[in-house]
Amino acid sequence: GDMAETMHMVVDGQHYDRLCCFDYGNAETDSIDHGRGTMEAVYWGIRGMDPGPRVQADLENGMWPGQSKNTTSNVEIHAEFVTAMLKGKAGQFAIKGGDAQTRHLKTMFEGPRPGGYHTMKKQGAIILGTGGDNSNWGVGTWFEGAIVSGYSSDEVDNEIQASIADARYSRDLLLMV
């Protein structure tokens, strides 16, 4: 339905492509595209936004950097590890992103949903690394994430980012695992 939710993921900031879709989030319960607003997933990559990469919202039948495809506040992120966050509630959504090795999380967009997406019809399946229609052309490396009920406050978002930074992601530690 249209219930509020917040999701974040930590990804390899140097592993992405232009294809659809390296997503994490809420999607259709089958591999059929059920139309606009049937998913709400955070995306990492370049799809539709040159240059990039960027954090975007995949709302089904549209990859959105903000309310429009030309949202200038959604800037590219160049970092070894990236935190990508998407929050949604009735009529509104927010996209945040940042270097997962720092405590700074930038609001890329917060405001009204794009036209045709004001009332969401999310179905509740959880996807990772694919699109809602099971498209599997996206490329990426996912390290951690969470999806929770409710539209988190900026304070909670900052606490999540601080916790991620405190994990001290590094290539050296990953090679030791």
N, C-alpha and C positions, 0 to 999 in steps of 0.2 A: 503494500500500500504506500502510503505517504508519511509513514512514521519517521521521526527524526533518527539519524544515525551519524556516527563519526567513525572514520577508519584512517589508519595510517600504515605505512610500510617503510622499511629501510631497504634500499636497493643499492646495487653496484652502480655508482654514478658514471662509470665509463663503459657499461655494457647495455646497449640499447640499439634500436633501429628505427626506421621510418614506417614500419608495417603495423598492422592491427593484430592483436592488441596485447600489450603486456600490462594487464589489469589485475587488480586485487579488489574484491568487493562483492556487492550484492547484485545478482543477475537472475536471468530466467531459470526456471527449474528444469528446462529441457534445452536442446540445442537449436531451438527455433527462435528467430528474431520476432518478438511479439510487438515491436514498434516502440516509438518514442516513450521514454520515461519508465521502461520496464527493467532498467538496471541503474545502479549508481555505484560506479567503481572508480578508483583512483588509477591513473595511467602514468607511466613514465616512458618518454621517448620523444620523437620528433614529429609524429603524425600531424600533418596539417599546419605545423608551426616552424617555419625556417627563420632564423637559425634555431637551434635547440641544443640540448634537450630541455624539456619542460615537464612540469606536473600539470596534468589536465584531468577533467572529469569525463568519463565515458558514461553517457546517459542513454545509450543505445540509439543508433542511427545518428550519432553525432559525438564528436570529440570536442570538448569545450574548455578553452582556457579561461573562460569567464562567461558573462552574459552574451557576448558576441564572439565571433571567430577572430575579431581584431582587438581583443582585450590587451591593451599595452602594458597594464600593470603586471601581467604574467610574464616574467622575464626568465630567460634561460638560466640554468644552474650548471656550473662546472665545478664538480667536487668528486672526490674519490668515492664517497658514500653519501647517499642522498636520503633525507626524510621526505616522504610525500604524504600529504594529508588531504582528505576530502571530508566535508561535513555537509549534511543535507537536512533540511526541515521543510515543512509546508511552504512552498513559494520561494524558497531561498536556499543558497548553497555557498560554501566557502572552499577555496583551494589554498593550501599553504605548502611551502617547501623550504628546504634549506640543506646546508652541509651537515650531515649527521655527526661530524666530529666537532661541531661547535654547539653552543647553546642558543644560537639565533635561528628563529623560524620566521620566514617572511610570509605575510598574507599576500597572495598573488591576486586574489579576488574574493570579495564577499558582497553579496547582494542578490538581486532577483535571478531566478532561473531563466534560461533562454526561452524564447517564444515556443510554445508547443510542449513545454516541459514543466509548466506551473503545477500541475497535479501529477505526481508520480504514481506509477503502478508497479512498484518493485515487488518481486516475487519471493525473494529470500534465499535463493541458492548462493553459495559462496564460491567464487572463482579465483584462481591464481594462475597468472601467466597466459590466459586466453581471453578472448572476447566473449560476450554473453551468448553469441550464436555459435560458440565453440571454435571460432576462428583461431588458429594456432600459429600465425605467422610472426607474432611478436617475439622479441628477444629481450632477455634480461636475467638478472640474478637477484633473487629475493632472499633477504636474511631474516626479517621478522616483521610482524604486523599484528594488528588487532582491529576488530570491528565491534563496536559497542552501541547500545541503544542510547539515544539522546544526542543533542547538539552540544558538544563540549564548549566550555568557556575558554577565553583566551588564556586565562591562568592555568587551566588544566592542560591546554595545548603546550604551553611553555614548560610545564612540569614533565610532560611526556618527552619533549625535546631534550630537556636537561638529563633525564634518565638515559636517553639514547646516547647523548654525548658522553655520559659517565661510563657507558659500556666500552668506550675507547676502541671503536672499530679501527682496524689497521690491516693492511695486506700481510704483514708479518704474523699477526695472530691467526689469520685465516689459513695461512700455509702450515701452521703448527697443528691444526685440527685433523 
